[in-house]
Amino acid sequence: MKKILMVLLSLALLLSCCGAFAGESRKMESPADADDFVAAFFGEHPEEMNGAWALSAQMESALAAYGGISGLAAQFAPLGALLKVDPAYEGEIQGFKAFFVPCVFSVTSADLVLIVQDGAIAGLSTGAYSGGKEEAPAESDLFDSVSLPLPVPSLGELPGILTLPKGEGPFPAVILIHGSGTSDKDETLGSLKPFRDIAEGLAAQGVAVYRFDKRSYTFGLYLASDKQFTLENESIEDAVNAVQLLAGQDKIDPDRIYVLGHSLGGNAIPQIARELVSAPVTARGYIMLAASPRPLDELIREQYEYLLSLLPEVTEEQQAEADAVFADLDKLENLDALSEDDTVMNVYSAYWKWLASYDIMQAAEEITKPVLLLQGEEDYQVTMVDFGIWQDAFGQKENWTLKSYPGLTHPFVPGLKTEASAVYSREGKVDEQVILDIASFVLSN
């Protein structure tokens, strides 16, 4: 994604896939190498790195499109000034070696992820901030956390955690579906972990919660070249399968499983409900957090315009960037003219065509099970305009409950709309009243 939007959409910037080795420069072989790369990349003269590191052929090509290392480094400017770097550590992404470098910026926090093949840098992306290590599930006298992977046909498994209240059960359960961009099981957003907060908060109230890494987070390298990838593949299929998986767990009541979607995951809820109607096990009800009934491209335009309005002065460069984004989005006005190779906002046309064909209001009208829709009144990404549309359409329906919260932002933590993405850079927890309202909804149904 480009600059500001990169921050909005979970900091996903996959530049290349793997390819043949090009050149005889320094190889990326250890976490210490990754530390050196990041120090220079965010230093005062990144242009001095040109030719210094071994790159795959496709990475060379991608880098050239950005005008070299300095041009690429400029794409990370919306993250803010680099304040702190934790030591890199080695991992794996879809069978490829990867080095993760946790970075704290003035606007948000993220891992810089270097994908490596035979010592050559084959991909560069940002990922959820790890703080240098995987955080262990919290210990509590009120709940237990157990590993429960979600099978994904033809791809493998998505790491998942089932958080269970203490006791024999069977318990009602909630399945959590992420918003846009890549996301781990905690839906990590800078310093925030809203899905962890919801899971542990609901478990303390007697409700089990299942959360798992998003498909694009675990299999992002493979999916980056899938030109037919849509929201159906990204979230909906896994939500339907998660209901079936959870129904077979010993301590879960299969007749009391709910699906909760946040942001774009909330938008997916009506289609998830539609597909669960014919599934072996369906859901008892649905929860939508900060979901918008409006087209995604309309929201992106609105978010850009709002962020620009917060600046004391818009520079020519910032205006040019926004104009380029708007021009890219203009391509969606004639979807039929887009081939499968065309992209808009670095996303293949199939994704946008699926969204355009998705009548979210009609699908929502078909839901007969209980629905709880919640909205933060200080949310600048999905706003009270969206909440008003839902209120007008479904506020009088017996199976719908809608509620907004003063003082809460997009991830349902306290903050102000005018703080924009800065909310993600400080410590915070999902508001307790939100968790209590979700628990009440589940337990009362």
Rosetta blueprint (number, residue, H / E / L):
1 M L
2 K L
3 K H
4 I H
5 L H
6 M H
7 V H
8 L H
9 L L
10 S L
11 L L
12 A L
13 L L
14 L L
15 L L
16 S L
17 C L
18 C L
19 G L
20 A L
21 F E
22 A E
23 G L
24 E L
25 S L
26 R E
27 K L
28 M L
29 E L
30 S L
31 P H
32 A H
33 D H
34 A H
35 D H
36 D H
37 F H
38 V H
39 A H
40 A H
41 F H
42 F L
43 G L
44 E L
45 H L
46 P H
47 E H
48 E H
49 M H
50 N L
51 G L
52 A L
53 W E
54 A L
55 L E
56 S E
57 A H
58 Q H
59 M H
60 E H
61 S H
62 A H
63 L H
64 A H
65 A H
66 Y L
67 G L
68 G L
69 I H
70 S H
71 G H
72 L H
73 A H
74 A H
75 Q L
76 F L
77 A H
78 P H
79 L H
80 G L
81 A L
82 L E
83 L E
84 K E
85 V E
86 D L
87 P L
88 A L
89 Y E
90 E E
91 G E
92 E E
93 I E
94 Q L
95 G L
96 F E
97 K E
98 A E
99 F E
100 F E
101 V E
102 P E
103 C E
104 V E
105 F E
106 S L
107 V L
108 T L
109 S E
110 A E
111 D E
112 L E
113 V E
114 L E
115 I E
116 V E
117 Q E
118 D L
119 G L
120 A E
121 I E
122 A E
123 G E
124 L E
125 S E
126 T E
127 G E
128 A L
129 Y L
130 S L
131 G L
132 G L
133 K L
134 E L
135 E L
136 A L
137 P L
138 A L
139 E L
140 S L
141 D L
142 L L
143 F E
144 D E
145 S E
146 V E
147 S E
148 L L
149 P L
150 L E
151 P E
152 V E
153 P L
154 S L
155 L L
156 G E
157 E E
158 L E
159 P L
160 G E
161 I E
162 L E
163 T E
164 L E
165 P E
166 K L
167 G L
168 E L
169 G L
170 P L
171 F E
172 P E
173 A E
174 V E
175 I E
176 L E
177 I E
178 H L
179 G L
180 S L
181 G L
182 T L
183 S L
184 D L
185 K L
186 D L
187 E L
188 T L
189 L E
190 G L
191 S L
192 L E
193 K L
194 P H
195 F H
196 R H
197 D H
198 I H
199 A H
200 E H
201 G H
202 L H
203 A H
204 A L
205 Q L
206 G L
207 V L
208 A E
209 V E
210 Y E
211 R E
212 F E
213 D L
214 K L
215 R H
216 S H
217 Y H
218 T H
219 F L
220 G H
221 L H
222 Y H
223 L H
224 A L
225 S L
226 D L
227 K L
228 Q L
229 F L
230 T L
231 L H
232 E H
233 N H
234 E H
235 S H
236 I H
237 E H
238 D H
239 A H
240 V H
241 N H
242 A H
243 V H
244 Q H
245 L H
246 L H
247 A H
248 G L
249 Q L
250 D L
251 K L
252 I E
253 D E
254 P E
255 D E
256 R E
257 I E
258 Y E
259 V E
260 L E
261 G E
262 H E
263 S L
264 L H
265 G H
266 G H
267 N H
268 A H
269 I H
270 P H
271 Q H
272 I H
273 A H
274 R H
275 E H
276 L H
277 V L
278 S L
279 A L
280 P L
281 V L
282 T L
283 A L
284 R L
285 G E
286 Y E
287 I E
288 M E
289 L E
290 A L
291 A L
292 S L
293 P L
294 R L
295 P L
296 L H
297 D H
298 E H
299 L H
300 I H
301 R H
302 E H
303 Q H
304 Y H
305 E H
306 Y H
307 L H
308 L H
309 S H
310 L H
311 L L
312 P L
313 E L
314 V L
315 T L
316 E H
317 E H
318 Q H
319 Q H
320 A H
321 E H
322 A H
323 D H
324 A H
325 V H
326 F H
327 A H
328 D H
329 L H
330 D H
331 K H
332 L H
333 E H
334 N H
335 L H
336 D H
337 A H
338 L L
339 S L
340 E L
341 D L
342 D L
343 T E
344 V E
345 M L
346 N L
347 V E
348 Y E
349 S H
350 A H
351 Y H
352 W H
353 K H
354 W H
355 L H
356 A H
357 S H
358 Y L
359 D L
360 I H
361 M H
362 Q H
363 A H
364 A H
365 E H
366 E L
367 I L
368 T L
369 K L
370 P L
371 V E
372 L E
373 L E
374 L E
375 Q E
376 G E
377 E L
378 E L
379 D L
380 Y L
381 Q L
382 V L
383 T L
384 M H
385 V H
386 D H
387 F H
388 G H
389 I H
390 W H
391 Q H
392 D H
393 A H
394 F H
395 G L
396 Q L
397 K L
398 E L
399 N L
400 W E
401 T E
402 L E
403 K E
404 S E
405 Y E
406 P L
407 G L
408 L E
409 T L
410 H L
411 P L
412 F L
413 V L
414 P E
415 G L
416 L L
417 K H
418 T H
419 E H
420 A H
421 S H
422 A H
423 V H
424 Y H
425 S H
426 R L
427 E L
428 G L
429 K L
430 V L
431 D L
432 E H
433 Q H
434 V H
435 I H
436 L H
437 D H
438 I H
439 A H
440 S H
441 F H
442 V H
443 L H
444 S H
445 N L
